[in-house]
Amino acid sequence: MSELSTEVPAQSAKPTIFFDGVSSRRRQVALTLGDALEILEEGATPVRWAYADIRRADSPPGILRLACASAPPLARLEIRDALLASDVTARCMRLDEHQTSRRGVAKIVGWSMAAAVSIVCVVLFGVPLAADRLAPLVPKPIERRIGDAAEVQVKTIFGRSECQDGAGKAVFVKLVNRLRDAAGLDDDSMTAGVLPTPVPNAFALPGGKVFVLKGLLDKAENADEIAGILAHELGHLKHYDNMRGLIYNGGTSFLIGLLFGDVTGSSAVIFASRSVVEASYSREAETAADTFAIEIMHKLGRSPKPAAELMFRITGKEGGGLTSILASHPLTEDRLARMTKEDRPASGPPLLTDAEWQALKGICGSGKV
């Protein structure tokens, strides 16, 4: 077999196009195959590409598109003549050296899988750990701002105005304060209110905001039932469960917002929609809040069992939908069994008198909501 020719016919069957990588002008050129590839344009200085520097570039079918390591990065040579393309590729021994090998593909796949596993680990372990560590460290002023923003969202859903009957409001504040003192919560700025909606629920927001919905008062038969539910919600406050849920659900968007002071926008909406409306605490957090409620009721000389009986009454009549107090809580029968075991004869005075209980029941007035 003879050596490769060093000359190319003066004209090829199809035009050869050259882009010099400096301008966008399309140049029709001829090629000479000598000790290097010479790109010839009439009236211009020849351009020489060493064969060892020539690499294949991505191209559509029927075109051999070449780049050169020693040329400007955007320089390209497009050969459309099959015979000429064959002659050029025969001289370019390192044409495909930059292409990803099977080993390279396997390496990329391996790193991609490792990255995916890392992301899963961060979601499953890193974010919850960060939430556990950061929740108690959120400054009180920021926590109150978050609570204010969440309160706006809650009142948009459940009613913009709190129930304002004077006697009922005073009784409710008294009950919450008594539970707060027994719980050892020293936040003097804690506020409490009842919202006029038939949904049977209660929740606590960051910054010490406690709300009961009228539907829960309507289902309750005595003060101990409501007190046990409120003690449970104060347990969430004591354990920073609402802040933990906000950090966990908001993820990096909340952490960035915390750094730059934007903690009343999207993160508050996430908190209000998930942690409040759906009561989306973990089962472990709910169990811990139940334990807290049992301890508080015992400290007050009252039984925790009535609260569980109220929960069971709600699920028995309303099916325990997402908007009920039992949305993501442990099974009601399990909670009732647990609190029944913790039942003790009353050793303390009633939390409210009969008159006070009736005032609390009428806090929203007698009209329909």
N, C-alpha and C positions, 0 to 999 in steps of 0.2 A: 504494500500500500504506500502510495506516495505521501510526502509531507503535506500538511495543510497549506493551501494556497495563501499567499500574502497579498493578493490583489482581489478586488471585487469588481464585477462588471460595472461599467459606468452608470448604468441605470438598472434599477430593480423593478420587478413587476408591479410593486405597490410603493407609494411614497413612504419615506422614513421621516419622522417628525422629531424635532429636538426642542426642548425647553431648557434654557440655560440656568434656570433657578434664580435669576436676578430680575428679569422682566417676565411679563405674562405673554410675550409675543411667541406665536407658534411659528417655528422655522422648519422649512423643508430642506433636508440635508442629504448628502451622499456620505458613504462610509468607505474608508480604506482600512484593510486589515493587514497591518504590518507587525512590527514588534510591539505596537500598542494600537488601540482602536482610535482612528482619527475621524473626527466628525467635521465634515467640510460643508461650509455654506458659502455661496458665491459672494465675493466681496468682503468676507470676514476672515479673521484669523482662525486657523484650524484649532480645534479643541482635542486634546489627547487624553484618553482614559486608559490607564494601565489595566490589563486584563485581570490582574490579581485584585484590583479594587472594585471591579464591577459586580453588582449584586442584582438579583431579580427583584422586581417590585410587583405589587399586586396589579393585575390587569384583566380586562375582559377577554373572552375567548377570541383567538385569531390575532392577538397582539402580544408581542414580546416587549414588555416595558422594563427598562433597566435604569438603575441608579448607580452612582459611583461614590465610594467612600471618600475620595479626595476632591470631589466636586462640591458645589453648594448643595445643601441638604434637599432643596426642592428641584434640583436638576433632574430631568428625565429624558430618556431616549426611547421612542416607540418605533419598533420594527414590525411592519405588517407583511413583508415578504417572507414566506416560510423558508425558502432556500437560504436567504441571507440570515435569517434568525438562526437556522441550524449551524451555519458557518461561525456565527458569533459565539453561540453557546459552546461550541466545540473548543474554543480558545479560553473561555472563562472557567477555569477549574474551581474557582471558589464562588460560583454563581449563587448557590443555595446555602452557603455556609451560615447565613444569619437565620435561616428557617428553623422553626422549633422542631426538634427531633422527638421521637417517641419518648425518650427519656425526659426531655424537657416538658412534654405534655403531661407525663405522669407527675413530674415535679409540681407543675402548676395546679393539677387536680389535687395533689396532696396538700399543698398550701391552702387551696380554696376550702378543702374539707376541714383543715385545722382552723381556719378563720371562722367557718360556720360553727364548729364546736365551741370555739371561744365565745362567740356571740351568744350561743345557747347558755353557756355557763354563766356569762355575765347576767343574762336575763333571769336565770333560775336562782343564782346564788349571789352575784355581785350586787344587783339592784336591791334585793331584800336586805342584804347586809348593810348597804349604804343607808337604806331607809331606817333600819334599826339604830344605826349609830348617829345619824343626823337629826332624827326627829326630836330628841330631847334638847338638841343644841340650837334649835331655831329660836332667835330672840323673841321675847314677848311682843314687842311692837309689831314685828313682821307677822307673828301668829295672829294678832288681832286684825291686821289688815286682811289677811287671808280669810279670817272668820267673817269680816264685814262683807267681803266680796261674795263668799259662799252664802251668806244670809240673803243677799239680793237675789241670787239664783233660787234659793229655797222659797222665798216669798213670792217670786214670780210663778212658781209652780203651785204652791199651796195657799196662796192668799197674801195680798200685799199688807194687810193690816192685822195686827195681833188682836186677840180678844181683850177688851179693855174694861170689863166690869170691875169696878173699884174693889169691892169686897173679895171677889174671886181672885183677882190679881194679887192682892196682898197675901191671901192664903197660899197661893202657889209659890210666891217668892219665899214665904216663911218655910214651906216644906222643902224647897230646893236648898235654902241656906242651912237648914238643920242637917240635911244629908251631906251638904258640902263640908260642914264643920266636922261631922263624924268621919268623913273621908279624909280629912287632913288636907283639903285643897285650900291653899291660902290666897287664891286669886280674888281680891276684893272687887275686881271689875266684872265678876261673873254676872251674867244677865239670864233671865228666864222668861219664857212666854208661851202662850198657847195660840196656835194658828187655827183659823176656822175652816177646817176641811174634815169630811167624814172618814178620811183614811185613818186606820188605827195604827199609829206609829209614834215614835219618840226618838230624838237624836240629839247629840251634842256636837257643836261646831268648834273649830279652833278658836282660841281666845276666850273660852269659857261661856259660850252661848249655848243655852239648853232650850230645846223646844219640845213640846208635846202637841200632837195634833188632836183636835176635838174628838175625832172618832175613837181614840183610845180612852178618853174620859167617859165617853158614852158607854163603852163596854165595861168599864171598871165598876165594881160594886162597893169598894171601900178604899180608904187612903193607903193601906198597906200594899195593895195591888199596884197602885201608881208609884208609891215610894220605891218598891223593889225594881220597877222598870227604870225609874230615874237613877237609882243607885247603879244599875247596870251601865247606863250611859255615862255616868260620872267615872265609872271604871275605865271606859274608853278614853276619857280625858286624862285620867291619872296615868294611864299607860302610853299616852301619846299615840293611840291607835289611829286617830283621824289624820294627824300629821304624817304618820308612817304611811298610811294609805295614799295620801296626796303625793308624797315623794315617790312611792312605788308606782302609782298609776300615771303620774305625770312624767316620770323617768327623767331623762336628760333635759327635756324642755323646762321642767320645774327647777332643776339644779342651775341651769343657765339663767333662768329668771331670777332665782334667789341671788345669784352673783351680781346681776345688773339691776336689781331692785324692781323688776317687773313681775310681781307675784300676785297681781290682782286681775290678770287677764285670762288667758287660756287655761292656765293651771287651776285657777279657781273654778272655772267651768267644768274641767275634768273632775275636780273633787266633788262639786255639787251633783253632777250627773251620776257618778259612780258610787262614791262613798256615802252620800246622803240618800239619794233617791232609791238606790238599790241596796243600801246598808251593806256594802261589799267588804266587810271585815273578814279576815280569815277565821276558820273554825277555831284555831288556837286562841285568837284574840277574843272571840266570843266566850270561850270557856273561861279564860282568865277574867273577863268582865263579869261573868256569872259568879265566879269565886269572890270577886271584889264585892258584889252586891250581897252575897250571903254574909260576908264579914261585917258589912255596914249595918245590915238589918239586925244581926246578932248584937252588934255594939249598941244599937238603939233599943234592944230588948224586944224586938219584933221578929216575926218569922218570915223567911224568904219565900215560903210556899205560896202565898197568895199571888205573887207576881207570876209564878209559873202557871197557876190556875187561870190567870187572865190570858196568858199566851195561849194556853190550850183552848180556852173559850173562843178566842179569835180564830184560830186555825180550824176549829170544828165548824164554825159558822161561815167562814169566808174562804176557806181553802188554802190559806197561806200563800197568796200570790206575791209577786215581786214587790208590790207596794206595801205589803203588810210588814209588821215588825219582825217577822220570822224569815225574811227573804233568803238570807244565806247563813242562818244560825244553825246550831245543832238541832237534831230532831226534838220536837216539843215534848214528846213522851219521855225522852231521855232526860231532858231538863226538869220535867215535873218529877220524875223518879228521884233525881239527885236532890232537888230542893225539898222533897218530902222527907228524905233521910235527914236533912238538916233542919227539919221542923222542930221547934221548941215552944213550950208554953210561954206566953207573953210575960216578960219580966220588967218591961218598961211601960211608961204611960202611953196612951194612944197618940199617934203622931198628929192627928187633927180631931177636934171635937165634931160632933154630929152637925152642928151649925156650920162649922168651917168646911166640912166635907160637902155640904149642900151648896155653900157659896162657890166652892171650886167647881162643882158640877155645872153651875150656872154661869161660869166665867164668860161664855160666849153669848149669853142671853138665851131667850127661849125661841127666837126665830130660827127658821131653817137656813142652812148655808148652801 
